Amino acid sequence: QEPQEVRVETGIRPDTLRPREELENFELDSLRMVGTVRQEGVVWALLNAKDGTIHRVRVGNYLGKNYGKIVNILDNQIELVEIFADSSGAWRERKAAVGMADVGEKNQ
């Protein structure tokens, strides 16, 4: 009898029907936080993309290639939760962060 592949169903899955946001085209490690702005009680993070463009994001926005949703914005980093497929093909969540750019750091 052939061994059967066991696939764990986690109930986690990305929303593939929602429109993708512009920063989902970038790898997380190509984005650098350069500051925050508070406007009408909302905290926005400013991100520098590899192409030199500054983007403004807030909690609930998405970034990175792994369906990363911003869950918190601190003074020195953006915290997000990514959804990725593990080696069995099951969807999993993991925490990730985009940190503040070092002083004098240039886009590579």
C-alpha contacts under 8 A as a table, 3 or more apart, distances in Angstrom:
res1	aa1	res2	aa2	distance
7	R	88	S	6.28
7	R	89	G	7.33
7	R	90	A	6.68
8	V	88	S	7.74
8	V	90	A	6.07
9	E	12	I	7.91
9	E	90	A	6.26
9	E	91	W	7.80
10	T	90	A	6.82
10	T	91	W	6.59
10	T	92	R	7.13
11	G	91	W	7.83
12	I	83	I	7.70
12	I	91	W	5.63
12	I	92	R	6.33
12	I	93	E	7.50
13	R	83	I	6.97
13	R	91	W	5.68
13	R	92	R	7.75
14	P	67	Y	6.57
14	P	83	I	6.43
15	D	18	R	5.97
16	T	19	P	7.90
20	R	24	E	6.57
21	E	24	E	5.54
21	E	25	N	7.81
21	E	61	N	7.75
21	E	62	Y	6.34
21	E	63	L	7.20
22	E	25	N	5.99
22	E	63	L	7.81
23	L	26	F	5.56
23	L	62	Y	6.99
23	L	63	L	4.81
23	L	64	G	6.21
24	E	27	E	7.62
24	E	62	Y	6.45
24	E	63	L	4.41
24	E	64	G	4.37
24	E	65	K	5.22
24	E	66	N	7.83
24	E	67	Y	7.19
24	E	68	G	7.89
25	N	63	L	7.71
25	N	64	G	6.41
25	N	65	K	6.21
26	F	30	S	6.57
26	F	31	L	7.37
26	F	49	A	7.77
26	F	63	L	7.30
26	F	64	G	5.26
26	F	65	K	6.39
27	E	30	S	5.43
27	E	31	L	7.19
27	E	64	G	4.98
27	E	65	K	5.87
28	L	31	L	5.49
28	L	63	L	7.20
28	L	64	G	4.92
28	L	65	K	7.48
28	L	98	V	6.78
29	D	32	R	7.57
29	D	98	V	7.41
30	S	49	A	6.37
30	S	50	K	5.67
31	L	47	L	6.37
31	L	48	N	5.80
31	L	49	A	4.89
31	L	50	K	6.51
31	L	98	V	6.93
32	R	47	L	5.48
32	R	48	N	5.20
32	R	49	A	6.71
32	R	98	V	6.36
32	R	99	G	6.18
32	R	100	M	5.90
32	R	101	A	5.23
33	M	45	A	6.92
33	M	46	L	5.76
33	M	47	L	4.42
33	M	48	N	6.20
33	M	76	N	7.59
33	M	77	Q	6.74
33	M	78	I	7.53
33	M	98	V	6.52
33	M	99	G	5.71
33	M	100	M	4.42
33	M	101	A	5.67
34	V	45	A	7.73
34	V	46	L	5.55
34	V	47	L	5.73
34	V	48	N	6.51
34	V	100	M	5.72
34	V	101	A	5.76
35	G	45	A	5.95
35	G	46	L	5.20
35	G	47	L	7.47
35	G	75	D	7.28
35	G	76	N	7.59
35	G	100	M	7.31
36	T	43	V	6.76
36	T	44	W	5.51
36	T	45	A	4.37
36	T	46	L	5.65
36	T	75	D	6.75
37	V	43	V	5.81
37	V	44	W	5.11
37	V	45	A	6.38
37	V	46	L	7.48
38	R	41	G	6.12
38	R	42	V	5.48
38	R	43	V	4.47
38	R	44	W	6.10
39	Q	42	V	5.25
39	Q	43	V	6.52
39	Q	44	W	7.57
42	V	58	R	7.75
43	V	58	R	6.43
43	V	73	I	7.25
44	W	56	R	6.11
44	W	57	V	5.41
44	W	58	R	4.74
44	W	59	V	7.87
44	W	73	I	7.62
45	A	56	R	5.69
45	A	57	V	5.31
45	A	58	R	6.13
45	A	73	I	6.76
45	A	78	I	7.45
46	L	54	I	6.41
46	L	55	H	5.63
46	L	56	R	4.73
46	L	57	V	6.55
47	L	54	I	5.43
47	L	55	H	5.05
47	L	56	R	6.34
47	L	57	V	7.57
48	N	52	G	6.07
48	N	53	T	5.76
48	N	54	I	4.54
48	N	55	H	6.39
49	A	52	G	5.42
49	A	53	T	5.48
49	A	54	I	6.39
49	A	55	H	7.44
50	K	53	T	7.39
50	K	107	N	5.74
50	K	108	Q	7.16
51	D	107	N	7.85
52	G	107	N	7.11
57	V	61	N	6.14
58	R	61	N	5.79
58	R	70	I	7.04
58	R	73	I	7.33
59	V	69	K	7.74
59	V	70	I	4.92
59	V	71	V	5.34
59	V	72	N	5.87
59	V	73	I	6.87
60	G	69	K	5.94
60	G	70	I	5.23
60	G	71	V	6.40
61	N	69	K	5.84
61	N	70	I	5.60
62	Y	67	Y	6.50
62	Y	68	G	5.28
62	Y	69	K	4.42
62	Y	70	I	6.02
63	L	66	N	7.89
63	L	67	Y	6.73
63	L	68	G	5.17
63	L	69	K	6.52
63	L	70	I	7.55
64	G	67	Y	6.48
64	G	68	G	5.77
65	K	68	G	7.23
66	N	82	E	5.50
66	N	83	I	5.64
66	N	84	F	5.78
67	Y	82	E	5.44
67	Y	83	I	5.59
67	Y	84	F	7.65
68	G	80	L	5.82
68	G	81	V	5.32
68	G	82	E	4.04
68	G	83	I	6.62
68	G	96	A	7.99
69	K	80	L	5.19
69	K	81	V	5.42
69	K	82	E	6.42
70	I	73	I	7.63
70	I	78	I	6.91
70	I	79	E	5.90
70	I	80	L	4.21
70	I	81	V	6.69
71	V	78	I	7.92
71	V	79	E	5.79
71	V	80	L	5.10
71	V	81	V	6.92
72	N	78	I	6.07
72	N	79	E	5.08
72	N	80	L	6.85
73	I	77	Q	6.29
73	I	78	I	4.65
73	I	79	E	6.20
74	L	77	Q	5.25
74	L	78	I	6.12
74	L	79	E	7.80
76	N	99	G	6.12
76	N	100	M	5.15
77	Q	97	A	6.48
77	Q	98	V	5.56
77	Q	99	G	4.34
77	Q	100	M	5.67
78	I	97	A	5.40
78	I	98	V	5.15
78	I	99	G	6.49
79	E	95	K	7.32
79	E	96	A	6.05
79	E	97	A	4.51
79	E	98	V	6.76
80	L	95	K	5.89
80	L	96	A	5.28
80	L	97	A	5.83
81	V	93	E	6.41
81	V	94	R	5.59
81	V	95	K	4.58
81	V	96	A	5.95
82	E	93	E	5.51
82	E	94	R	5.35
82	E	95	K	6.25
82	E	96	A	6.79
83	I	91	W	6.40
83	I	92	R	5.53
83	I	93	E	4.61
83	I	94	R	6.64
84	F	91	W	5.45
84	F	92	R	5.44
84	F	93	E	6.44
84	F	94	R	7.87
85	A	88	S	7.55
85	A	89	G	5.06
85	A	90	A	5.30
85	A	91	W	4.45
85	A	92	R	6.12
86	D	89	G	5.21
86	D	90	A	5.54
86	D	91	W	6.31
86	D	92	R	6.61
87	S	90	A	7.47
101	A	105	E	6.39
102	D	105	E	5.28
